[in-house]
């Protein structure tokens, strides 16, 4: 499914938080990895040899580490050779990353985001806003500076959390989950969750004036029970679809506000990746302002894999 992944770098330790992911995916997915080193115009010239040396050293390191991953995981030596390459461009990240993604036959973008401010930092800047709004391919965001975070390559077992709401839009992430769960030489567990959100009556709707029946609590419970019953049937169908493809999967049904429940569940049960979709018509505006994805991006320290759907 993935042939070529773009990994933007600027020489900082902040951006390099993605490198453990790059080496693992290069080793396990037969994917070509392009490390794109972006040099600002004011830094070229005298510093150009330094930048070229940096990208060459980083490429060599990722190749070497990816080969070690294959050896340690028992991946056959006759497998397709590790493909890691370096590119250096002069310009600004918010312009060069989308441009390279469009012209370089990229299938996936892997990029770092601040651990302290998360997606909000990127939204107020321009880099991730442009990438998430314009990208035609999935974008994987990895938090930098998260205290106590376990690097991707040190997880004892990879786990993917997939929030679903029953819509075709949300299910668009499933083919990507299938691809990520089939990493060679390593088992991966997938957890599907669906949140039943009880209907809420605003506080100013007093029962004596609003016409809301006095047995409103019972009605809410009935709707919740119905949602849980439908969710169980729905998730069972998705589970079967994935199990038929030899993917280890389980499901959970939660009750409450969707964003709170997803973040809370991910906090209590750490996952190496959360995979979600976002709507393409409004891009980051829908993603960041008042949406479920916004709260997950801002509230969770987990790496997040986003699939943008244009309809």
N, C-alpha and C positions, 0 to 999 in steps of 0.2 A: 504493500500500500504506500509505503514511504520510500522514495528513491534518493532524496536529497534534502538535508537539513541545514539550515542557516543558523550559525551561532555568532552573534555580534559581540565583539570585544573592543575595549578601549585601553587595555593595559593595566587596568585597576583590579585590585583584589575583589572589589564589589562585583564587577562583571564576571570574574572568573568563578563565582559560585556555581555557575552552570557546567563547568568542565567535568565534574564527576558524572553528570547526566550524559554529557557528550560521549565520553569514553564507553559508558555502558551501552548506549544505543548503537554506537559504531560497532561494538563487538557483537551485539545480540540481534540486531535488526537488518543486517546487510544494507545499511544505509550510508550513502556518501555524506560526509560531514564537511561543511565549508566554514572555517573560522574566518570571519570577516573583521579585520582590524581597521577601525575607522580613525583616521588621523585628521584632526581639525586643520584648516588651512594655515593657521598661525603656528602650527607645530611642525610643519614640513620643512624641507631644506636641510639645515644642519642636523636635525633629529631623525631624518629619514632612515639612515642606516641602523639606528637604534630600533626603530619601529620594525624594520624588516627582520632584524635579528630576533626580536621578540616573537613575531608571528611564526618564524621558522622553528624556534625552540619549542613553542607551544604545540605546533603541529607534531613535531617529533615526539614530544612527551605523550600526547594523546594516542598516537599510533602505538607507542611502546606499551602504554597502560592498557589499551584495548586488546592487544595481543595477549597480555598477561591475563586479562579477564577471560578470554577464550580458553587459554590453557587451564586456568583454575576451574573453569566451569565444564571442562570436558568436551568443548565444542570441537568437532573433527577438524584436523589440520587442513583437509582438502576443501574446506569452506572458502567462499569468496574472500579474497584478501581485504584487509582493513583499508578503507578509503577515507582518508582525512587529508584535506588540503587547506592551504591558507591563501587569503586574498587581502590586499591592502588597498584601501581607497581613501582619497582625500575629500573631505566634505564634512557634513554635519549629520549625526545619527538619525534625526527625524526625517531626513531626506534620503540618505543613502541606504538605510535598511529597507524601506518599502521599495525603492528603485531596484535594488539587487534582488529582492524577493520576486518582483514581477518579471525581471529579465533573465534570472538565473535558473529557471525551472525548479524552484524551491517547493517542497511539499510540507515543510514544517519549520517553524521558527522557535528557537529556544533562547530565552533572554532573561536577564536578572532584573529584579525590582527590589527597592529598598525594604528591609525588614521592619524599619521603624514606622514608615508611613504607608507602605504597601501601595495598592493601586492608586490611592489618592495622590501620592507623589507623582506618579506617572501621568495621571489625568491633568494635574495642574501644570506639569511640564508638557512637552509635546511629543516625546518619543513614543511612549506606549499608546498614547491616544491615537496617533496616526497609524501605528501598526495594527492595533485592535480594530480601528474603524475601516482601514483600507485593505487589510490582508485578506487574500482569498484562500489562505491556508491556515491550518490550526496554529495557535500560538501557545507555547508553554511558558508560564511565568514562574520563576524560582525566587523565593525571598532570600535576600542577603542580610546578614547581621541578626539572624534569629537566635537568641540565646538558647543553648542546649540542643539546637537542631541536629538531627542525625543526617550526615551526608548520604546522598542517594546510594552510593556504592557500599555503604556500611549497613544498610537495612538487612536484617536476617532473611526477610522475605518481602518481595514487592507486593503492595496492596493498593488497589484502586477503588476509590469511592465514586459512585455514579448516581447523583440525584436525578430522579425522573418524575415527571408530573402526568404521564399518560399521553402527552402530545407527541405528534410526529416530529416537531421541532426538537424536543428534548431527546428523542430516540435517535436523532442524527449523529449523536456521539457514539452510538454502539459499535459501528464498524471500526472506529478508532480504538475503542476499548479492546475489541477483539484483536486488533493488530498489536497493541501494546502488551496484551496479556500473553501473547505467543512468543515472547522473547526467548531465544534459544538458550538452552543450558540453565534455565531458571524457572521455577514455579511462580505463578502470580495468582493471588486471590482477588476476586472482584466482589464488592458489596454494593448491591442496588438498594437505594432507599427512596421511599415516597412519603411525603408529608401530607397528612390530612389536616387542613386548616379549618377549625370550627367557625361558623358564621358568628360575627360579632355585632351586637346592637350598640350604637353610640350611647354614651351615658345620658345625653339629653333627651333620649326617647323614653320618658317615664311610661310605665305600662298603662297608667290610667289615661294617658293622652295619646299614646302612639298607636294603640290598637294591637300591640304585640300581646299575644296570649300569655296568660299567667303561667302556663306550662311551657314557657319558652325554653327553660333548661332541659326539659324532656325532649323538645323538638331538636335542640342542638345535639343532644346525645344520640338521637335517632339518625341525624345526618352524619354524625361522626362514625357511628357504627356502620352505616351504609357505605361510607367512603372507605373504611378499613376493609370491609368485605370485598368491595370492587378492587381495591388496591392489591389485596392478597391474590385475587384471580389474575390481575394484570401482571404483577411481578412474577407469578408462577410461570406465565407464558414466556416472559423474557428470560427467566432462569433456564427454562427448558431449551430455548434457542441457543443460549451460550453453552450449556452443558453438552448439547449435541455436537458442539465444536470442541469438546474436550477442554473447556475452560472452567476452572474452579470458581463457583459463584454461590452467593447466599443473598438473602434480602431481609430488609427491616422496614416496618411501617411505623412512622412516628406521628405524633399529634401535637399541633401547636402552630406557631408562626414559622413558615417554611425556612426563612433565612436563619432564624435563631436555632431551629432544630438541626439544620445542616451543620452550622458552625459548631454547635455544642457536641454533636455526634462525632465530628472530625477531631475535636479537641480531646474527647474522652477515649476515642479509638483512633490513634494516629495512623494516617495513611501516607504512603509515599507519593500519592498523586490523587487529586480530585479532578474529575473530568466532567465538563459541562458544555452546554451550547449557549450562544447568545444570538440575538436576532440581528441581521445585517442591515435592515432598513434604517435604523437609527444609530447603528454602531455603538460607540462607547457611551453616548448619551443615555441610551436605554440600559446599557450595562452598568454604568456607574451611578446614575441618579435614581434612587428609589427602587431598584430591582433586587431580586434575590441574589443574582450574581455579584452585585456590588457588595452586599453584606458578607458574602463568602470571601471575596477578594480582600476586603478590609479586615475581616474578623478572624480569618484562619491563617496560620503560618505555613500551611501545607503548600507545596507546589501545585499550581492549577493549570490544567490543560483546557483551553477554550477553543471551541469550534464555532466559527461565525457562519450563520446560515443566511443567505440572501434570498428573500421572497417578496 
